[in-house]
């Protein structure tokens, strides 16, 4: 599958797979200067890229496990959704869940981008839904 990409700044890099079987492509920060993310702080980090997806596809912006585990850095609104008709810069909403400031440097791998197919649906209103063994059980109904 081909995805068109536009690099919007000198600091921008194309997403990269870090292994042949990875589902996600690492995406990079493209901030003009270092951003210090304080504990409990939220920042929108620019990536310097915009993409064009075919209808029926979305891009999901997901956290990187290494940043989460080693530094307590996560992504709010995760996974973030890039719709097929969006042509603006992809930004990553980083949050510092950790106890130490975290420096985001240009060129740092900050998230993963996964391209996924989706279906358009026609919601049909009904009086009753089909029954299942689970029924309405949710939110921890099976225990810990």
C-alpha positions as CSV (number, residue, x, y, z in Angstrom):
1,X,0.0,0.0,0.0
2,X,1.3,3.4,-0.8
3,X,0.7,6.4,1.4
4,X,1.6,9.9,0.3
5,X,3.6,11.9,2.8
6,X,4.6,15.6,2.8
7,X,7.6,16.7,4.9
8,X,6.6,20.1,6.3
9,X,9.9,21.1,7.9
10,X,13.7,20.6,7.7
11,X,13.5,18.5,10.9
12,X,10.8,16.2,9.6
13,X,11.5,12.5,8.9
14,X,9.5,9.8,7.2
15,X,8.0,7.2,9.6
16,X,10.3,4.2,9.9
17,X,9.7,0.5,10.8
18,X,12.2,-0.6,13.3
19,X,11.8,-4.3,12.4
20,X,10.3,-6.1,9.4
21,X,7.3,-7.5,11.3
22,X,6.4,-4.3,13.2
23,X,2.9,-3.2,12.7
24,X,3.8,0.4,13.6
25,X,6.1,2.9,12.0
26,X,7.9,5.1,14.5
27,X,7.3,8.8,14.1
28,X,9.7,11.5,15.1
29,X,9.5,14.9,16.9
30,X,10.1,17.9,14.6
31,X,10.2,20.7,17.2
32,X,12.4,23.6,16.4
33,X,13.9,23.6,19.9
34,X,13.9,21.2,22.9
35,X,10.6,20.9,24.8
36,X,10.8,20.2,28.5
37,X,7.8,18.1,29.5
38,X,7.3,18.6,33.3
39,X,5.6,15.9,35.4
40,X,1.9,16.1,34.9
41,X,2.3,18.3,31.9
42,X,0.7,17.9,28.4
43,X,2.3,19.2,25.2
44,X,1.4,18.9,21.5
45,X,4.6,17.8,19.8
46,X,4.9,18.5,16.0
47,X,6.1,15.8,13.7
48,X,6.5,17.9,10.6
49,X,4.6,15.4,8.5
50,X,1.2,15.3,6.8
51,X,-0.2,12.2,5.0
52,X,-2.8,11.3,2.5
53,X,-4.8,8.1,3.1
54,X,-7.2,6.4,0.8
55,X,-10.8,6.2,1.8
56,X,-11.4,3.2,4.1
57,X,-8.2,3.7,6.0
58,X,-7.1,5.6,9.1
59,X,-3.8,6.1,10.8
60,X,-3.6,5.4,14.5
61,X,-1.1,7.3,16.7
62,X,0.0,5.0,19.5
63,X,2.4,5.3,22.4
64,X,5.9,3.8,22.3
65,X,6.3,1.2,25.1
66,X,9.9,2.1,25.8
67,X,9.0,5.8,26.6
68,X,6.1,4.6,28.8
69,X,8.1,2.0,30.7
70,X,11.4,3.9,31.1
71,X,10.2,7.5,31.4
72,X,6.4,7.5,32.2
73,X,5.7,9.2,28.9
74,X,2.3,8.4,27.3
75,X,-0.1,9.8,24.7
76,X,-3.4,11.3,25.6
77,X,-6.3,10.5,23.3
78,X,-4.6,7.2,22.5
79,X,-4.8,5.9,20.0
80,X,-5.2,9.2,18.2
81,X,-7.0,8.9,14.9
82,X,-5.8,10.5,11.6
83,X,-8.8,10.4,9.2
84,X,-8.5,9.7,5.5
85,X,-9.6,13.2,4.7
86,X,-7.2,15.1,7.1
87,X,-4.3,16.8,5.4
88,X,-2.8,18.8,8.2
89,X,0.3,18.2,10.3
90,X,0.3,15.1,12.5
91,X,0.8,16.2,16.1
92,X,1.3,13.9,19.1
93,X,-0.2,14.8,22.5
94,X,2.4,13.7,25.0
95,X,1.8,13.5,28.7
96,X,4.4,13.1,31.4
97,X,3.0,10.5,33.9
98,X,6.5,10.2,35.5
99,X,8.1,12.1,38.4
100,X,11.0,13.7,36.4
101,X,11.1,16.3,33.6
102,X,11.5,14.8,30.2
103,X,13.2,16.5,27.3
104,X,11.7,16.0,23.8
105,X,14.4,16.7,21.2
106,X,13.9,17.0,17.5
107,X,14.4,13.7,15.8
108,X,13.4,11.7,18.9
109,X,11.0,8.8,18.2
110,X,7.9,9.8,20.1
111,X,5.1,7.6,18.9
112,X,4.0,4.8,16.4
113,X,1.8,5.2,13.4
114,X,-0.3,2.2,12.4
115,X,-2.4,2.2,9.2
116,X,-5.7,0.4,9.6
117,X,-8.6,-0.4,7.4
118,X,-12.1,0.4,8.7
119,X,-15.6,-0.2,7.5
120,X,-18.4,2.3,7.0
121,X,-21.5,1.1,8.7
122,X,-25.2,1.8,8.5
123,X,-26.6,1.8,12.1
124,X,-30.0,0.1,12.2
125,X,-32.2,1.0,15.2
126,X,-33.9,-2.0,16.8
127,X,-36.1,-2.7,19.8
128,X,-34.0,-5.5,21.1
129,X,-30.4,-6.7,20.5
130,X,-29.6,-10.4,20.0
131,X,-28.8,-12.2,23.2
132,X,-25.3,-13.5,24.2
133,X,-23.9,-15.4,27.2
134,X,-22.1,-12.2,28.4
135,X,-25.2,-9.9,28.0
136,X,-24.7,-6.5,29.5
137,X,-21.7,-7.5,31.7
138,X,-18.8,-5.1,31.5
139,X,-16.3,-3.0,33.4
140,X,-14.7,-5.8,35.4
141,X,-17.7,-8.1,35.6
142,X,-15.5,-11.2,35.3
143,X,-13.4,-10.2,38.3
144,X,-9.8,-9.3,38.8
